[in-house]
Structures are given as C-alpha cells and as structure tokens.
Amino acid sequence: MNASTGVSTPTAPHPAAGTDGTTDADAAATVARLNAAFATGRTRPLAWRTAQLRALRRLLVEQEEVFAAALKADLGKSPTEAYLTEIGFTVNEIDHTLRHLARWLRPRRVPVPLALAPARARTVREPLGTVLVISPWNYPLQLALAPLVGAIAAGNCAVVKPSELAPATSAALAHWLPQVLDPQTVAVVEGGVPETTALLEQRFDHVFYTGNGTVGRIVMTAAARHLTPVTLELGGKSPAVVDPGADLAAAARRIVWGKFMNAGQTCVAPDYVLAIGDTGPALEAELAAAIREMYGEDPAGSPDYGRIVNERHFDRLTALLADGRTVAGGEHDRATRYLAPTVLADVDPESPVMRDEIFGPVLPIVRVPDLDAAIAFITARDKPLALYAFTSSAQTRRRLTAETSSGALAFGIPNAHLSVPGLPFGGVGESGQGGYHGRRSVETFSHTKAVLSKPLALDTLRLAYPPFTSGKSRLLRRFM
C-alpha cells in the first residue's frame, strides 16, 4: 500500500465474508473510525483524491469480467449492457471528474460592495466529513460507485451500503473496494434492513439514498434527528409523449431501447406512453416491430435481455398484465424470472398499472386527444424523474419545457441524459431532491464556505470610501 495515498494493488479474489449482522455498536465503530481518519486531514489533498479515483478506475478496468459476472448473476445482464450502463458508465464519470476536479476545487473570487472596500471575498469548497451512500439493486454497481466518486472527489470519507437484493455485486464490492481504496476512509457494509437501520442511527455529514419514496421518507426521518442533509434519488412514472407527425418507427425503437434495457428495471425508463391524437394504433405496431428487431422473436433466448430481480417483483409485475390489451409480449416464466417485453393498449388511466411506478418490462399506452390533454395528464400527477417527448413540433417542445416540471426533459431519446456529465441528475418533488454527476457531485458532497478578508487599518477604509467619514456613519466607523 502507498502510505501517502492509501492505495493498494488488488490481490487474487476470495469469497467475501461481508458484514451481515452489523449491530449499532459495529456501525458506530465504523463511523468513528472514518471520522477519526477525516480529522487527520488525509482526505483533503487533491493528490489523495485523484489517487483514490485512479485506483477505482483501475479496479473497474482490470476486474471488468468479475463485475460483469456478478451483474449477470444478479440481474441477467449481458456483458455489453453491464459495461455500457454500469462499468463503463462509472469509468466515464471518473474520467470526467479527474479531468476537471482541480478547476472545480479552486476558490472563486466574488465582488465586494464599496461599503466594505478595501476587502477581498471568495468562496472555498470544503469536504463535509463522513457520508453514507445507500445504493439500490437495479444498477447495483453504478449507483453505488457514481455517488462514491463524488464523495471522494469532494474529499470525504464514505460508507457504502450496497443492496442485499443484488448479493453477487454486493459481495464483489465488499471484497474489492477495501483492497484498492484507502480502508481508513472508505468502508463497505453489507446486509439488509437491520444493517441499514443500524447505519441510519449514526450521525453522518450527508446521506445519499437511491431507491423508492417509501424508504426515502424513512431515510429523511432518521437523518432529521441529526440535522443531516440528504440527497434522495427516487423514481416515478416518467411519461413518453408521442406527437402526431413524429417519426413513429424511430420513436418506437428508442422507446423500446429505453424501456426494456435491464428488463425495464431502470428508474428513468419511460413508464408509460401518452399517444396524442391518432398516433396510438400505428405506434402499437411499430413498438411490436421494434421489440422483435431488438430481442428477436423469442426474447427469452436473447443474450441481451435480462431477468426480474426476484419472485416478489415478478409476481407484482405479472399482476399488471390484465390491465390492458396485449399488443406484444405477455409471456412469463416464474422459475426463471422471465417476463417478456410487453406493450399494453386500451389502458384505463385509473388502472393499477397506471398508479405506481412499474419498474419492469410492461409499457402501457394511454391515448389523449391533444397536447393540452397530455400536459394536463402529466401535471395532475406527481412530478416525474424524467419526461420524454417525440415530436417534430417546435411549439410542442416549447410548451412541454414551459408548462411541465420533471427532474429532466429530453426530446427524441430516453435515458441518455444520464450520460452527459455536465447535466445534473436528480428528481423534483416525489421523484427526489438534490442532484449529482460531474461537478454537481462535488457540490453535493461539499460545503461552499464564504471567506471575507479586510485590513484592520481604519484609514484605508476612510480613504477608499469617503461617505464613511460623514456624521451619519459615526457609529459604523467605530467598528470598521
């Protein structure tokens, strides 16, 4: 291990013991150890931060096959999807951060009012301390490590709590991260609800949670006891608006790609389609054709199509299949947790499939008469994590931008805004609070401190700003 950076070279893999059964005392000891390391200042130098990020990058590159195998075991992800949406995605996040981090951390000068002249003012970024990252099961590598990249880049210590519903990926993270990152500053805690509860009893300087709103409320309640700031990356029913005049074949291919990757278990996937006017019937046919083009006649045999994470979610999803006319798919096998890419038409807006986020490979189509009705449909519901629109109309784009609220808005393509490092990723309202990726990650995991410096010599003030020598300023002059 490099004593100055805390970076070690990976050794051969072995079965990870994990830390299941973490008690309050264990959690307290872990946090105390990280707090003590932070207090030494070891995480503050830019050299330490960049060394940790480079070590994490090397791990992802050198152990790509290990992590791909874990993702295959947990979710049936193909090596291509595992790389594009998890491993490679995180590598790109690290590369972008390394390229810009020194600039992001520079103090920023701000102007000083004449009443205070001469003086200098600036803002300085400082790390928060020890942060907690609670990650979900659907992208168990990316959504654990992308926030960690921001936490390290900002100069923090971090506890990573992977999801127990992706046990192979959780075990891989628990094994490898302590080998390549400074173990005094980064800890991995495996386990389920008891372990997460024990961690939330501790005082952290920031909690970053990705998941659903129900647990998000529990996280916020626990954090409130310590006045700990929280970032919540939640979900919601993200609509895809399809306008008359749009290229329906192209729109269908992109909707199918965005909806059915990871078997629909993506927080920003199109949750339902709003088909405006008479686009519904033609769009149904194009969606069915796009599914065949992407996954073949039998998606169960496609190497690019994943599986539902567990039987509980499988049963929840198959119960939704009766909520509309099946345009495509519908086949399922509980033994293998296979649910075909499914499109439903003639869907009642009040049916169960339209109540909660689907988070699976079921795509309902709701027909609305015009753009006014589409906007009213969207704004009458919780603000979504993303809103997608497929249209050739500039007026439609303007109206959706001005008249709707969502975590993100994308025209012509779903999901892809996550791959733009300069765009913050996050929700609004029920779909979350706060954001990250790129510079926004560093802002999330740091405090912007105001610094003002003024000479003690009173004469310089009087010379610089004569109004202070007037009788009206006599009291103020005593202190300035």
C-alpha positions in Angstrom: 0.0 0.0 0.0 1.2 3.5 -0.8 1.4 5.2 2.6 0.7 8.7 1.1 -2.4 7.8 -0.9 -3.8 4.7 0.9 -4.0 2.9 -2.5 -3.1 -0.8 -2.7 -2.8 -3.2 -5.6 -5.6 -5.8 -5.9 -4.9 -9.3 -4.9 -6.5 -12.5 -6.1 -10.2 -12.7 -5.3 -11.5 -14.8 -2.5 -15.1 -15.3 -1.1 -16.1 -12.1 0.6 -17.1 -12.6 4.2 -19.3 -9.4 4.3 -20.5 -7.8 7.4 -24.0 -9.2 7.7 -25.3 -8.8 11.2 -24.0 -5.3 11.7 -25.1 -4.0 15.1 -25.4 -0.5 16.3 -22.0 -0.9 18.0 -20.5 -2.1 14.8 -21.9 0.8 12.8 -20.8 3.2 15.4 -17.3 1.8 15.4 -17.1 2.0 11.6 -18.3 5.7 11.6 -16.0 6.6 14.4 -13.0 5.1 12.5 -13.8 7.1 9.4 -14.4 10.2 11.4 -11.0 9.8 13.0 -9.4 9.4 9.6 -11.1 12.5 8.3 -10.0 14.5 11.3 -6.4 13.9 10.4 -6.9 15.7 7.1 -5.7 12.8 4.9 -8.7 13.1 2.5 -8.2 16.8 1.8 -5.2 17.0 -0.5 -6.0 16.9 -4.2 -3.3 14.2 -4.7 -5.2 11.8 -2.3 -8.5 12.4 -4.1 -7.1 11.8 -7.5 -5.1 8.7 -6.4 -8.3 7.2 -5.0 -10.2 7.9 -8.2 -7.5 6.4 -10.4 -7.3 3.3 -8.2 -11.1 2.9 -8.5 -10.8 3.3 -12.3 -8.1 0.6 -12.5 -10.2 -1.7 -10.5 -13.2 -1.4 -12.9 -11.0 -1.9 -15.9 -8.9 -4.8 -14.5 -11.8 -6.6 -12.9 -14.4 -5.9 -15.6 -15.2 -9.6 -16.0 -15.6 -10.1 -12.3 -18.2 -7.3 -12.0 -19.9 -8.3 -15.3 -20.3 -11.9 -13.9 -21.8 -10.5 -10.7 -24.3 -8.4 -12.6 -25.2 -11.4 -14.8 -25.8 -13.5 -11.6 -28.0 -10.8 -10.0 -30.0 -9.4 -13.0 -29.2 -11.5 -16.0 -27.3 -8.5 -17.6 -25.4 -9.2 -20.8 -21.7 -8.2 -20.8 -22.5 -5.4 -23.2 -25.2 -3.9 -21.1 -23.1 -4.4 -17.9 -20.3 -2.4 -19.5 -22.3 0.3 -21.1 -24.7 1.0 -18.2 -22.6 0.2 -15.2 -18.8 -0.4 -15.6 -18.1 1.9 -18.5 -20.6 4.5 -17.3 -18.7 4.7 -14.0 -15.3 4.8 -15.7 -16.5 7.8 -17.8 -17.7 9.5 -14.6 -14.3 9.1 -13.1 -12.5 10.3 -16.2 -14.7 13.4 -16.4 -14.1 14.1 -12.7 -10.3 13.7 -13.0 -10.2 16.0 -16.0 -12.0 18.9 -14.2 -11.5 18.3 -10.5 -8.7 20.8 -9.9 -10.7 23.5 -11.6 -13.8 22.7 -9.7 -12.0 23.0 -6.4 -10.4 26.4 -7.0 -11.6 29.2 -4.7 -13.8 31.6 -6.6 -13.4 35.4 -6.1 -16.6 37.4 -5.7 -17.0 41.2 -5.8 -17.1 43.2 -2.5 -19.5 46.1 -2.0 -17.9 49.6 -1.9 -19.1 50.0 1.7 -16.6 47.3 2.7 -13.7 48.3 0.5 -10.9 47.6 0.6 -11.6 43.9 1.2 -11.4 40.5 -0.6 -14.2 37.9 -0.8 -14.1 34.4 -2.1 -15.8 31.0 -1.7 -13.9 27.9 -0.7 -15.1 24.3 -1.1 -14.5 22.1 1.9 -15.5 18.4 2.4 -18.4 17.6 4.7 -16.8 14.7 6.6 -18.2 11.2 6.6 -21.0 10.4 4.2 -23.3 7.4 3.8 -24.2 6.1 0.3 -27.2 3.6 0.2 -27.5 2.1 -3.2 -30.3 0.1 -4.9 -30.3 -3.3 -6.7 -31.3 -2.3 -10.2 -27.9 -0.8 -11.2 -26.0 -2.1 -8.1 -22.5 -1.2 -9.3 -23.1 2.2 -11.0 -25.4 3.5 -8.3 -23.0 2.6 -5.5 -19.9 3.9 -7.2 -21.0 7.0 -9.0 -22.0 8.7 -5.8 -18.8 7.4 -4.2 -16.8 9.1 -7.0 -18.4 12.4 -5.9 -17.8 11.8 -2.2 -14.1 11.0 -2.8 -13.6 13.9 -5.2 -15.0 16.3 -2.6 -12.6 15.0 0.0 -14.9 12.9 2.2 -14.8 9.6 4.0 -17.6 7.3 2.9 -19.6 4.2 4.0 -21.1 2.4 1.0 -24.2 0.2 1.7 -24.9 -2.0 -1.3 -28.3 -3.6 -1.9 -28.8 -7.1 -0.4 -31.1 -7.8 -3.4 -28.0 -7.9 -5.7 -25.9 -10.2 -3.5 -23.2 -11.1 -6.0 -22.5 -7.4 -6.8 -22.6 -6.5 -3.1 -20.1 -9.2 -2.3 -17.8 -8.1 -5.1 -17.9 -4.5 -3.9 -17.2 -5.6 -0.3 -14.2 -7.7 -1.4 -12.6 -5.3 -3.9 -13.1 -1.8 -2.6 -11.1 -2.2 0.6 -8.2 -3.6 -1.5 -7.9 -0.7 -3.8 -9.2 2.3 -1.8 -7.9 3.7 1.5 -9.6 1.4 4.0 -9.3 4.0 6.7 -11.6 6.3 4.7 -13.9 4.0 2.7 -15.9 1.2 4.2 -18.5 -1.2 2.7 -21.3 -2.6 4.9 -23.3 -5.5 3.5 -26.7 -6.7 4.8 -30.3 -5.8 4.7 -32.8 -3.8 6.7 -31.1 -4.3 10.2 -27.7 -3.2 8.9 -29.2 -0.1 7.1 -31.2 0.7 10.2 -28.0 0.5 12.4 -26.2 2.8 10.0 -29.0 5.3 10.0 -28.8 5.5 13.7 -25.3 7.1 13.3 -24.6 10.7 12.7 -23.3 11.3 9.2 -22.5 14.5 7.5 -24.5 13.6 4.4 -26.8 10.7 3.4 -27.2 9.8 -0.3 -30.0 7.4 -0.9 -31.2 5.9 -4.2 -34.4 3.9 -4.2 -38.1 4.4 -3.6 -40.1 7.1 -1.9 -41.3 4.9 1.0 -37.8 4.2 2.1 -36.7 7.7 1.2 -39.1 9.0 3.9 -37.6 6.6 6.4 -34.1 7.9 5.5 -35.1 11.5 5.8 -36.7 10.9 9.2 -33.6 9.2 10.5 -31.3 12.0 9.1 -33.5 14.7 10.6 -32.6 13.6 14.1 -29.0 14.7 13.4 -30.0 17.6 11.0 -28.0 15.7 8.4 -28.6 16.8 4.8 -30.0 14.2 2.4 -29.9 13.6 -1.3 -32.8 11.4 -2.5 -32.7 9.8 -5.9 -36.1 8.3 -6.3 -38.3 7.4 -9.3 -41.8 7.9 -10.5 -43.9 7.4 -13.6 -41.8 9.0 -16.4 -44.1 9.6 -19.4 -43.1 9.5 -23.1 -45.2 11.8 -25.2 -45.6 10.9 -28.8 -46.9 13.7 -31.0 -48.6 13.4 -34.5 -46.0 13.9 -37.2 -43.2 12.3 -35.3 -41.2 9.5 -37.0 -43.1 6.7 -35.3 -40.6 3.9 -36.3 -37.7 5.8 -34.9 -39.6 6.8 -31.8 -40.6 3.2 -31.2 -37.1 1.9 -31.5 -35.8 4.4 -29.0 -38.7 3.9 -26.6 -38.1 0.1 -26.7 -34.4 0.6 -26.0 -35.0 2.9 -23.1 -37.9 0.9 -21.6 -36.6 -2.6 -21.8 -32.9 -2.4 -21.0 -32.3 -4.1 -17.7 -35.8 -5.7 -18.2 -37.4 -2.4 -17.5 -35.8 -2.1 -14.1 -34.5 1.5 -14.7 -35.6 4.5 -12.7 -35.6 6.8 -15.7 -37.1 4.3 -18.1 -40.3 5.5 -19.9 -43.0 4.3 -17.6 -45.9 4.8 -20.0 -46.7 6.4 -23.4 -49.1 9.2 -24.0 -50.2 8.8 -27.6 -51.6 12.1 -28.9 -54.5 12.1 -31.4 -54.5 9.2 -33.8 -50.9 8.0 -33.2 -51.9 5.1 -31.0 -52.7 2.3 -33.5 -49.7 3.0 -35.7 -47.4 3.3 -32.7 -48.6 -0.1 -31.3 -47.4 -1.8 -34.5 -44.1 0.0 -34.5 -43.4 -0.9 -30.9 -44.1 -4.6 -31.5 -41.8 -4.5 -34.5 -39.1 -2.7 -32.6 -39.2 -5.4 -29.8 -38.7 -8.1 -32.5 -35.9 -6.2 -34.1 -34.1 -5.7 -30.8 -34.7 -9.0 -29.0 -35.8 -11.4 -31.7 -39.0 -13.5 -32.0 -38.3 -15.1 -28.6 -36.7 -12.6 -26.2 -36.3 -15.4 -23.6 -33.4 -16.6 -25.7 -31.9 -13.2 -26.4 -28.5 -12.7 -24.8 -29.3 -9.0 -24.4 -32.5 -9.3 -22.3 -32.3 -9.5 -18.5 -34.5 -11.0 -15.8 -36.6 -9.7 -12.9 -34.6 -9.4 -9.7 -36.7 -11.7 -7.6 -40.0 -13.6 -7.3 -41.7 -10.8 -5.3 -41.2 -8.2 -8.0 -42.0 -10.8 -10.7 -45.4 -11.5 -9.0 -46.1 -7.8 -8.7 -45.4 -7.2 -12.4 -47.3 -10.2 -13.8 -50.4 -9.0 -11.9 -50.4 -5.9 -14.0 -50.7 -7.7 -17.3 -54.5 -7.8 -17.1 -54.8 -4.0 -17.1 -54.9 -3.6 -20.9 -55.0 -5.3 -24.3 -51.7 -7.1 -25.0 -50.0 -5.7 -28.1 -46.7 -7.5 -27.7 -45.2 -9.9 -25.1 -47.0 -11.0 -22.0 -45.2 -14.4 -21.8 -43.6 -15.1 -18.5 -41.9 -17.9 -16.5 -41.6 -17.6 -12.7 -39.0 -20.3 -12.4 -36.5 -18.2 -14.4 -38.0 -14.8 -13.5 -38.6 -14.1 -17.2 -41.2 -11.5 -18.2 -41.2 -10.7 -21.9 -41.1 -7.1 -23.2 -44.8 -6.3 -23.0 -46.9 -3.4 -24.5 -50.4 -2.8 -23.3 -53.0 -0.7 -25.1 -56.5 0.4 -24.3 -55.3 1.2 -20.7 -57.6 2.9 -18.2 -55.7 5.8 -16.6 -57.1 4.7 -13.3 -56.0 1.0 -13.5 -53.3 -0.4 -11.2 -50.6 -0.3 -13.9 -51.0 3.5 -14.0 -51.0 4.1 -10.3 -47.4 3.4 -9.2 -44.1 3.2 -11.0 -44.0 0.0 -12.9 -40.2 -0.7 -12.7 -40.4 -3.6 -15.1 -40.9 -4.6 -18.8 -44.6 -3.5 -19.1 -45.3 -0.5 -21.2 -48.9 0.9 -21.1 -50.2 3.2 -23.9 -52.7 5.9 -22.9 -54.4 7.8 -25.7 -55.1 11.5 -25.3 -56.8 13.8 -27.8 -54.3 16.6 -28.0 -51.2 18.3 -26.4 -53.4 20.2 -23.9 -54.8 16.9 -22.6 -51.3 15.4 -22.4 -49.9 18.3 -20.4 -53.0 18.2 -18.1 -52.4 14.4 -17.6 -48.8 14.9 -16.6 -49.3 17.9 -14.4 -52.2 16.3 -12.5 -49.7 13.6 -11.2 -46.5 13.6 -9.2 -43.6 15.3 -10.9 -41.7 12.5 -12.7 -38.0 11.8 -12.7 -37.9 12.3 -16.4 -40.2 13.4 -19.2 -39.6 12.3 -22.8 -41.2 13.7 -25.9 -41.0 12.5 -29.5 -42.2 15.4 -31.8 -41.3 17.4 -34.8 -43.1 20.4 -33.5 -41.0 23.3 -32.0 -44.2 24.6 -30.3 -44.7 21.3 -28.6 -41.1 21.4 -27.3 -41.6 24.9 -26.0 -44.8 24.1 -24.3 -43.5 21.0 -22.6 -40.5 22.9 -21.4 -42.5 25.8 -20.0 -45.7 24.0 -18.8 -44.4 20.8 -17.1 -42.0 20.0 -14.3 -39.7 17.0 -14.1 -36.3 16.0 -13.0 -35.1 16.0 -16.6 -36.7 16.7 -20.0 -35.4 15.0 -23.1 -36.6 15.2 -26.7 -36.1 12.4 -29.1 -34.3 9.9 -26.8 -34.9 8.4 -23.3 -32.4 7.7 -20.5 -29.5 9.3 -22.4 -29.3 12.4 -20.3 -27.5 10.4 -17.6 -24.5 10.0 -19.9 -23.9 13.8 -20.2 -21.6 14.6 -17.3 -22.3 18.3 -17.4 -26.0 17.7 -16.8 -27.1 17.3 -13.1 -29.1 14.1 -12.5 -31.9 14.2 -9.9 -35.6 14.5 -9.3 -38.1 17.0 -8.1 -40.9 16.6 -5.6 -41.8 12.9 -5.2 -39.1 11.9 -7.7 -36.3 13.1 -5.4 -34.3 16.0 -4.2 -30.8 17.1 -4.9 -28.6 16.0 -7.9 -25.3 14.6 -8.8 -22.9 13.7 -11.7 -19.9 15.7 -12.7 -19.4 19.0 -11.0 -22.8 18.7 -9.3 -21.5 15.6 -7.4 -18.7 17.7 -5.9 -21.1 20.4 -5.0 -23.4 17.9 -3.3 -20.7 16.4 -1.2 -19.0 19.6 -0.1 -19.8 22.9 1.7 -19.2 26.2 -0.1 -17.7 28.4 2.6 -17.7 32.2 2.4 -14.4 33.8 3.2 -14.0 37.6 3.7 -10.7 39.4 4.4 -10.4 43.0 5.3 -7.4 45.0 6.6 -7.6 46.3 10.1 -6.3 49.8 9.3 -9.3 52.2 9.5 -7.6 54.8 7.5 -7.7 52.7 4.4 -11.4 52.4 4.7 -11.9 56.2 5.0 -9.7 56.9 2.0 -11.4 54.2 -0.1 -14.9 55.2 0.7 -15.4 58.8 1.9 -19.1 58.5 2.9 -17.9 56.6 6.0 -16.3 59.9 7.2 -19.7 61.6 7.4 -21.6 62.2 10.6 -24.2 59.7 9.7 -21.6 56.9 9.7 -20.0 57.8 13.1 -21.3 54.7 14.8 -20.3 52.4 12.0 -16.8 53.9 11.8 -16.1 52.7 15.3 -16.3 49.1 14.2 -15.0 49.3 10.7 
